Amino acid sequence: MSDRRRPADQPSPHSLETAARKRSRSLAALGYTKPQTYEELRAVLSSGTVHFPKRLRQVAIYLWQHPSDVALGTIAQVAAQAGVQPSTLVRFAQIFGYAGFSDFQGLFKDHMKGSWPEGRAQGSQEPAKEQSANLHFLDGMVGASQASLGRIGSSFDIDSFEKMVDHLAAAELIYVIGSKRAFPVTTYLSLTLSQQGVRNVLVDNVGSTALDQVGCIGQRDVVLAVSFSPYNSITPDLVAVARERGARIVTITDSTFSPLVKLSDTWLEVVEQDFAGFRSLAASLAVGMALVHGVVARRTG
């Protein structure tokens, strides 16, 4: 009787359990076993064979970028930071064969053992009484920048970096593309390339002319694209046009879930730490400057 009274668009508990079992079976059907370490989880996520609906994809991106926050936070805190409900975290954990989020969280806790939690120290300390709120914020942003730069030292992909330098150094013309939060990075990269005598085009979309700005791109050109989550800018559309025209694509982005990854010949992962809702750009600028230096050295060497 209770099932008949339930609104047609409200699933029953049985149907929810069935859906969860189907999701778990679909993961097993892809040849994956229950991940026992954080590294195994990343391998599954980066494989590109597991496709998530919008909210679960949002969780995956957050877990990928903030493992220390996941390890140290409560389910309510992690859910709030990821912008989802706690029940969504439970669903995500169940996809990978875990009974709930607390068991799944153990992967992140084990991963963080023996290392200083990334970006946590500066966010967890209360400002001294004599310290102004502005100085506390400055300290927090400095700490976030240091954490972002520290990630480069621990997980930088040298092979991908060298491939990016090769492509850029061989380009007839470099198109630098990025919007919103990535735009300060691309603007500075374009300026620095120009100062070093490297011909480039900054696709700035002034007057909504971005598609026209890439209209003459050719097979001997290379796109240097920069994009960060949330991935809702014009950048993927512009890169897709360049790809269709035969240009090489090299990308700086912050996770394997970026829509630019599938369009790129090679890409680098650069994850920026945030503080009080503001994200650092320190690591992205450092990597970008290293690319410019590598291109100039390759061309003049």
C-alpha positions as CSV (number, residue, x, y, z in Angstrom):
1,M,0.0,0.0,0.0
2,S,2.8,2.4,0.9
3,D,4.4,1.9,-2.5
4,R,1.1,2.8,-4.2
5,R,0.9,6.1,-2.3
6,R,4.4,7.1,-3.2
7,P,4.5,9.8,-5.9
8,A,5.4,8.4,-9.3
9,D,8.7,10.4,-9.5
10,Q,10.0,9.3,-6.1
11,P,12.0,6.1,-6.2
12,S,11.5,3.4,-3.6
13,P,14.3,2.3,-1.2
14,H,14.5,-1.0,-3.1
15,S,15.0,0.8,-6.4
16,L,17.8,2.9,-4.9
17,E,19.5,-0.2,-3.6
18,T,19.2,-1.8,-7.0
19,A,20.7,1.2,-8.7
20,A,23.6,1.2,-6.3
21,R,24.3,-2.5,-7.0
22,K,24.1,-1.9,-10.7
23,R,26.7,0.9,-10.4
24,S,29.0,-1.3,-8.5
25,R,28.6,-4.1,-11.0
26,S,29.3,-1.7,-13.9
27,L,32.6,-0.9,-12.3
28,A,33.5,-4.6,-11.9
29,A,32.4,-5.2,-15.5
30,L,35.0,-2.7,-16.6
31,G,37.7,-5.0,-15.1
32,Y,38.3,-3.0,-11.9
33,T,38.6,-4.4,-8.5
34,K,37.8,-2.4,-5.3
35,P,40.6,0.2,-5.1
36,Q,42.7,-0.5,-2.0
37,T,44.9,2.7,-2.2
38,Y,44.5,6.3,-3.2
39,E,46.8,5.6,-6.2
40,E,44.6,2.8,-7.4
41,L,41.6,5.1,-7.1
42,R,43.3,7.8,-9.2
43,A,44.2,5.2,-11.8
44,V,40.5,4.2,-12.2
45,L,39.4,7.8,-12.4
46,S,42.1,8.8,-14.9
47,S,41.3,5.8,-17.1
48,G,38.3,7.6,-18.7
49,T,36.2,4.5,-18.7
50,V,34.0,5.4,-15.7
51,H,31.4,8.0,-16.7
52,F,29.7,9.9,-13.9
53,P,26.5,11.9,-13.9
54,K,26.9,15.6,-13.1
55,R,26.9,15.5,-9.2
56,L,29.2,12.4,-9.0
57,R,31.5,14.0,-11.5
58,Q,31.6,17.1,-9.3
59,V,32.6,14.8,-6.4
60,A,35.3,13.1,-8.5
61,I,36.9,16.4,-9.4
62,Y,36.9,17.6,-5.8
63,L,38.4,14.3,-4.5
64,W,41.1,14.4,-7.2
65,Q,42.1,18.0,-6.4
66,H,41.9,18.0,-2.6
67,P,43.0,14.6,-1.1
68,S,44.2,16.2,2.2
69,D,40.9,17.9,2.8
70,V,39.0,14.7,2.1
71,A,41.3,12.8,4.5
72,L,40.9,15.3,7.4
73,G,37.3,16.5,7.0
74,T,34.0,15.2,8.2
75,I,31.5,14.0,5.6
76,A,29.5,17.2,6.1
77,Q,32.6,19.3,5.6
78,V,33.7,17.5,2.5
79,A,30.2,17.6,1.0
80,A,30.0,21.3,1.7
81,Q,33.4,22.0,0.1
82,A,32.5,19.8,-2.9
83,G,29.1,21.5,-3.3
84,V,27.0,18.3,-2.9
85,Q,24.9,16.6,-0.3
86,P,26.5,14.0,2.1
87,S,24.4,11.3,0.5
88,T,26.1,12.0,-2.8
89,L,29.5,11.1,-1.2
90,V,28.0,7.9,0.1
91,R,26.7,7.0,-3.4
92,F,30.2,7.8,-4.8
93,A,31.9,5.5,-2.3
94,Q,29.4,2.7,-3.0
95,I,30.3,2.8,-6.7
96,F,33.8,1.7,-5.8
97,G,32.6,-1.1,-3.5
98,Y,32.6,0.6,-0.2
99,A,29.8,0.4,2.3
100,G,29.9,4.1,3.1
101,F,32.0,7.3,3.0
102,S,34.0,6.7,6.2
103,D,35.5,3.4,4.8
104,F,36.2,5.1,1.5
105,Q,37.8,8.0,3.3
106,G,40.4,5.6,4.7
107,L,42.1,5.6,1.2
108,F,42.8,9.3,1.6
109,K,43.9,9.0,5.3
110,D,46.4,6.3,4.4
111,H,47.7,8.4,1.5
112,M,48.3,11.4,3.8
113,K,50.1,9.5,6.6
114,G,53.6,10.7,7.0
115,S,53.1,13.9,5.0
116,W,52.2,17.4,6.0
117,P,48.5,18.0,5.1
118,E,48.5,20.2,2.0
119,G,47.2,23.7,2.7
120,R,45.7,22.6,5.9
121,A,48.0,24.3,8.4
122,Q,47.3,27.8,7.1
123,G,43.5,27.2,7.1
124,S,43.2,25.6,10.5
125,Q,45.0,28.2,12.6
126,E,43.0,31.0,14.1
127,P,44.4,34.5,13.6
128,A,46.4,35.9,16.6
129,K,44.4,38.4,18.5
130,E,46.7,41.2,17.6
131,Q,46.7,40.2,14.0
132,S,44.4,41.9,11.6
133,A,41.9,40.0,9.5
134,N,43.6,41.3,6.4
135,L,47.0,40.0,7.5
136,H,45.5,36.7,8.4
137,F,44.0,36.5,4.8
138,L,47.4,37.4,3.3
139,D,49.1,34.6,5.4
140,G,46.4,32.2,4.2
141,M,47.0,33.1,0.5
142,V,50.8,32.8,1.0
143,G,50.3,29.4,2.5
144,A,48.0,28.3,-0.4
145,S,50.6,29.4,-2.9
146,Q,53.3,27.5,-1.1
147,A,51.1,24.4,-1.0
148,S,50.4,24.7,-4.7
149,L,54.1,25.0,-5.5
150,G,54.9,22.1,-3.3
151,R,52.6,19.9,-5.3
152,I,54.7,20.5,-8.4
153,G,57.8,19.2,-6.6
154,S,56.1,16.0,-5.5
155,S,54.1,15.0,-8.6
156,F,55.4,16.9,-11.7
157,D,55.2,15.0,-15.0
158,I,58.6,15.6,-16.6
159,D,57.8,13.6,-19.7
160,S,54.7,15.6,-20.5
161,F,56.5,18.9,-19.8
162,E,59.3,18.0,-22.3
163,K,56.7,17.0,-24.9
164,M,54.9,20.3,-24.5
165,V,58.2,22.2,-24.9
166,D,58.9,20.2,-28.1
167,H,55.6,21.0,-29.7
168,L,55.7,24.7,-28.7
169,A,59.3,25.1,-29.9
170,A,58.4,23.7,-33.3
171,A,55.3,25.9,-33.8
172,E,55.2,28.4,-36.5
173,L,52.7,30.4,-34.4
174,I,51.5,29.8,-30.9
175,Y,47.9,30.5,-30.0
176,V,47.5,31.1,-26.2
177,I,43.9,30.4,-25.0
178,G,42.3,30.7,-21.6
179,S,39.4,32.5,-20.1
180,K,38.0,33.5,-16.7
181,R,40.5,32.5,-13.9
182,A,43.0,31.2,-16.5
183,F,43.1,34.5,-18.4
184,P,45.7,36.2,-16.1
185,V,47.9,33.1,-16.7
186,T,47.5,33.2,-20.5
187,T,48.0,37.0,-20.7
188,Y,51.3,36.8,-18.8
189,L,52.5,33.8,-20.9
190,S,51.7,35.7,-24.1
191,L,53.5,38.8,-22.9
192,T,56.6,36.8,-21.9
193,L,56.7,34.9,-25.2
194,S,56.5,38.2,-27.0
195,Q,59.3,39.7,-24.9
196,Q,61.4,36.6,-25.8
197,G,60.8,37.1,-29.5
198,V,58.4,34.1,-29.8
199,R,55.5,34.8,-32.2
200,N,52.2,34.2,-30.6
201,V,48.5,35.2,-30.6
202,L,46.6,35.9,-27.3
203,V,43.0,34.8,-27.9
204,D,41.4,37.3,-25.6
205,N,37.8,37.2,-27.0
206,V,37.5,41.0,-27.0
207,G,34.2,41.9,-28.7
208,S,33.3,38.2,-28.7
209,T,35.8,37.6,-31.5
210,A,37.5,34.5,-30.2
211,L,36.3,32.2,-33.0
212,D,37.5,34.8,-35.5
213,Q,40.9,35.0,-33.7
214,V,41.5,31.2,-34.2
215,G,40.0,31.3,-37.8
216,C,43.4,31.2,-39.5
217,I,45.1,28.6,-37.3
218,G,46.9,25.9,-39.3
219,Q,48.7,22.6,-39.1
220,R,52.0,24.1,-38.3
221,D,50.6,26.1,-35.3
222,V,50.3,25.0,-31.7
223,V,47.6,26.0,-29.1
224,L,48.7,26.5,-25.5
225,A,45.5,26.2,-23.6
226,V,44.9,26.8,-19.9
227,S,41.7,25.8,-18.1
228,F,40.6,25.2,-14.5
229,S,37.5,23.8,-12.9
230,P,34.6,24.6,-13.1
231,Y,35.0,23.8,-16.8
232,N,32.3,26.1,-18.2
233,S,34.2,28.5,-20.4
234,I,34.6,29.0,-24.2
235,T,38.0,27.4,-24.1
236,P,37.0,23.8,-25.0
237,D,35.1,25.1,-28.1
238,L,38.1,27.1,-29.3
239,V,40.4,24.2,-28.8
240,A,38.1,21.9,-30.6
241,V,38.2,24.2,-33.6
242,A,41.9,24.3,-33.6
243,R,42.0,20.5,-33.3
244,E,39.8,20.2,-36.4
245,R,42.2,22.4,-38.3
246,G,45.1,20.1,-37.5
247,A,46.9,22.2,-34.9
248,R,48.8,20.6,-32.0
249,I,47.2,21.1,-28.6
250,V,49.1,21.4,-25.3
251,T,47.2,22.0,-22.1
252,I,47.7,23.1,-18.5
253,T,44.7,22.0,-16.5
254,D,43.8,20.7,-13.0
255,S,42.4,17.2,-13.4
256,T,41.8,14.3,-15.8
257,F,38.2,15.4,-15.9
258,S,39.0,18.6,-17.9
259,P,37.3,18.5,-21.3
260,L,40.6,19.6,-22.8
261,V,42.4,16.4,-21.9
262,K,40.8,14.4,-24.7
263,L,41.5,17.2,-27.2
264,S,45.2,17.5,-26.2
265,D,48.3,16.0,-27.7
266,T,49.8,16.3,-24.2
267,W,48.8,18.0,-21.0
268,L,50.1,18.8,-17.5
269,E,48.2,18.6,-14.3
270,V,48.6,21.7,-12.1
271,V,46.3,21.9,-9.0
272,E,46.1,25.2,-7.1
273,Q,45.2,25.3,-3.4
274,D,42.5,27.7,-2.3
275,F,42.0,29.7,0.9
276,A,38.7,31.2,2.0
277,G,37.3,30.7,-1.5
278,F,40.2,32.3,-3.3
279,R,42.6,30.1,-5.4
280,S,46.3,30.7,-5.9
281,L,47.8,31.0,-9.4
282,A,51.4,30.6,-8.2
283,A,51.9,27.0,-9.6
284,S,50.3,27.7,-12.9
285,L,52.5,30.8,-13.5
286,A,55.6,28.9,-12.4
287,V,54.9,26.1,-14.8
288,G,54.0,28.5,-17.6
289,M,57.3,30.5,-17.1
290,A,59.2,27.2,-17.2
291,L,57.5,26.4,-20.5
292,V,58.5,29.7,-22.0
293,H,62.1,29.3,-20.8
294,G,62.2,25.8,-22.3
295,V,60.9,27.0,-25.7
296,V,63.4,29.8,-25.9
297,A,66.2,27.5,-24.9
298,R,65.2,24.9,-27.4
299,R,65.0,27.4,-30.2
300,T,68.3,29.1,-29.5
301,G,70.2,26.0,-28.4
